[in-house]
Amino acid sequence: MIIRSPYPDVAIPEQPFTDFVLQQAQRLADKPALIDGPSGRALTYGQLAAAIRRAAAGLAARGFRKGDVLALYSPNLPEYAVVFNAVASLGGINTTINPLYTAEELALQLNDSGARFLVTVGPFLDKAQDAAGQSKVEEIFVIGEGNGGTPFSALMETDTAPPDVNISPREDLVVLPYSSGTTGLPKGVMLTHYNLVANICQTRGMGDFSGFGEQDTIIAVLPFFHIYGMIVVMSYGLSQGATIVSMPRFDMAQFLEIMQQHKVTIAPLVPPIVLGLAKQPVVDNYDLSSLRLIFSGAAPLGEGLQREASRRLGCEVIQGYGMTEASPVTHLSPDTPGMARTGSVGFAVPNTEVKLVSTETGAECETGEEGELYIRGPQIMRGYLNRPQETAECLDEEGWYHSGDIGYVDEDGFFFIVDRVKELIKYKGMQVAPAELEALLLTHPAVADVAVVPSPDEEAGELPKAFVVKSGEVTAEALMAFTAEHKAPHKRIRLVEFVDEIPKSASGKILRRVLVDRERSRVAG
């Protein structure tokens, strides 16, 4: 059974990405486009467009050409959008890198992507130089202060206009973010101009979703190196004429202060931050009355937490779903009050087909049956860079991307994500979804955060184990009894370990493998 969006397909222009993103710039020339939250430094739309042209001219003067790769190794700053779009306008390829990477990890991505240039900031310059020395990077540009690299300001001093470049939107890559996909090590995800333009058009085409508009101020705390921050926040926001307030790193007090100061209306977040907004007392010290929408993605948001955050903040809290390989949005919830379904990631976006396939039999699932999501649409990647085998394993000949996520669709077309294929716990042969148990435990008043993983067991195969960060006094026995009250016997938590924090990636996903490896070592030892 193939499920499509309840909303009609949209037209997708064959247009270079930067031209598409800047379509509002001339009309909104005096409106703030990007604001650096901590300092208040701002770029208007007119200044942004001019800066992109100057940066493109500067790069071209240094020999940067169509098809060349530039690596962005930086926290969120207004200059991120300048560099990203300058590279795109030249037909170049951005590869965006986690600023928390070590020099070794950075060097791996520089070499795999074939980056010629690297843009970073002063505090990361030592690691950048170390990594560049292990790669073919020709020049390092430094935003702000930093000794040893070319000042970013030097790029902006070229007087000539950037060259006209013939870009083929369907064929030419614009960004090469890295993703582990459903399995394995990080791989370069090849996304074209058309992929990204299509995804923004698809998001715009969602009925019952007011989207990001000129009237909106959006907090950009999610990292721009990650597809969620890069496209949903930075690029979609700019294409809509919104004002984007960026933060280089997350700090709850500063985050709340910036939200209050700039009267933020939309907060695209990940579940750990939503959790903090729902539970931390410090939130009561700030006026967040301007906030009309929290949009959560990158990991499942539990039904109880979604309701709790909405009640406390007095705004809509909705979810979406996607992946780097899909540019990223494939599903989106309505933000019309009362329309979203709690716990759901919403409907498929326009121009997108979805089917659910049984992991046991390979048969297509019907309404209400759980299966792996297969997704097809104009936003799906070209493939993984230089990895035809890994591409073939997840992108079949009919164009279906095999997401590795388990979910179901209800009778009204709302999708629910249960968990990932590789993260399912097998207890006595029965499947247990960690995210389902995590969502339940987060409703307990003494649980601040939680991750559930399989613990090897000779009799059962695997036991569901919870790593719990406490916010109050509670025993392991009490939490196990709590899950027993709400879940079938095979889904009960069998082991609990209290920890100080849950390991997570910069985009908010639980680093479950870290806990799985720790648990295996404990059992083996």
C-alpha positions, 0 to 999 in steps of 0.5 A, a space after each residue: 500500500 503506497 501512501 501519499 500526502 493528503 495535500 496536492 503535489 507542488 511545482 518544483 522550479 529548475 533553479 540554482 539553490 542560492 537564487 531560490 533562497 535569495 528570492 526575497 532578498 531584494 524586496 526585504 533588503 532592509 529586514 534583518 535576515 540573520 542575527 548572531 544571538 549572543 552579540 546582536 550582530 545582524 545582517 539584513 537581507 540586502 547585506 546578506 545578498 551582497 556578502 554572498 556575491 563578494 565571498 563568491 567572487 573572492 573564492 573564484 579569484 582563488 581558483 575555486 571552480 564548479 565541482 570543487 568542495 569547500 569544508 565548513 567547520 564552524 559553529 552557527 554564525 551569520 557567516 555560515 549562510 554567507 559561505 554556504 550560499 557563495 559556494 552553491 552559487 559557484 556550482 561548488 559543493 559544501 561539506 559541512 562538518 561537526 565542530 566537535 570533531 577531533 582533528 582525526 575525524 575532521 581529516 577523514 571527512 576532508 579526505 573522503 570529500 576531497 575538500 580544497 578549502 576549509 572555513 573555520 573559526 579561531 578557537 578551532 584553528 589548531 584542529 583545522 590546521 592539524 587536519 588540513 596537514 593530513 589532507 589536500 586542503 589548500 587554504 584555511 579561512 578563519 572567521 573572526 580572530 585567529 593566527 595562521 589562516 587567511 582572514 575570512 575578511 580577505 575573501 570579501 575584498 575582491 572588487 570583481 563580480 563573481 563569474 556566471 556559472 551554468 548550474 544543472 539543478 538535477 545533476 550538480 551537487 550542492 552539499 555533501 553532509 555526512 550520515 551513517 545512514 541505516 548502518 555503518 560509518 559516516 558517508 557523504 550524502 550527495 544532495 543536488 540543487 534540485 533536491 534541496 529546492 524540492 524539499 523547501 517547496 514540498 514544505 511550503 506546500 503542506 496545507 494546514 502548516 503556516 510555515 516560517 513567514 516574514 513575520 517570524 523570528 526563528 531561533 537557530 540553536 540546531 547546528 547548521 552542519 546538520 541537515 535539520 539546521 542547514 535546510 529546515 532552519 537556515 535555508 527554508 527560513 531565509 527563503 521565506 523572508 524570516 529573521 533567523 537568530 543563531 546560537 553557536 552552542 546550546 546553553 539553556 539560560 542563554 537560549 531562554 534569554 535570546 528567545 525572550 530578547 528577540 521575541 522568537 516565534 518559532 523554535 525548531 528543536 530536538 527532544 532533549 531541548 523540548 525536555 528541558 523546556 518542559 521540566 526545568 524550573 529556570 524556564 519560569 524566569 523568562 517571558 516566552 509569550 511570543 513563541 507560537 510554535 515548537 517544531 521537534 525533529 531528529 528523534 522521536 518525541 514522546 506523546 507525554 512530553 509533547 503534551 507537557 511542553 505544550 501546556 507549560 509554554 502555551 504554544 503548539 508543539 508538533 513533530 516532523 520526520 526526515 533524514 539527511 538522505 531526504 534533504 531532509 523532510 518527508 513528513 510534517 505535522 499540521 500546526 493548525 491548533 487541534 489538527 496535529 495528532 500527539 505522538 505523530 510525525 504528521 503526514 507525508 509531504 507533497 510529491 512524496 510516496 511512502 510504503 511500509 514493509 514488514 521486516 519479517 516477510 518483506 510484504 507491504 503493510 496495511 493501515 496500523 501494521 508496523 513496518 520499515 518506511 520506504 520513501 520515494 520523492 524528488 528530495 531523495 539523495 543521488 546516493 553516497 559518495 564513492 560508495 555504490 554498494 552502500 547506496 544500493 543497499 538502501 536505495 533500490 532500483 525503483 527509487 525507494 529509500 529504505 529508511 531503517 525506521 519502523 513505523 505505522 500509519 493510521 486510518 487518517 494518514 498520520 504516521 508514527 515512528 516506533 524505532 529504528 530497525 537496528 535498535 529494536 530489542 529482541 526479548 525472547 524473540 519479541 520486538 521491543 522498541 526503545 523509543 516507546 519505553 523512553 517516552 513512557 519513562 519521561 512521563 515519570 516525575 523523577 526522570 529527567 532523561 533516559 535511554 533504553 538499550 538491549 542488555 545481553 542475556 543468556 535466557 531471554 537473548 536481550 533484556 530492556 535496560 534503562 539508563 536514567 538521569 534522575 530529577 528526584 528520588 526514585 529507585 530502580 524497582 519503582 521505575 521497573 514497576 512503573 513500566 510494568 503498569 503500562 506495558 505488556 510483559 515483554 516490554 517491561 524494563 528489566 534493568 535500571 542504571 542511574 547515570 549523570 547524563 545520556 550521551 547524545 550527538 549534536 543533533 540530539 540523537 541518543 548515541 545508543 551505540 555508546 551505551 550498547 557497547 558499555 553494556 556488552 562490556 559489563 556483561 562480558 566482564 
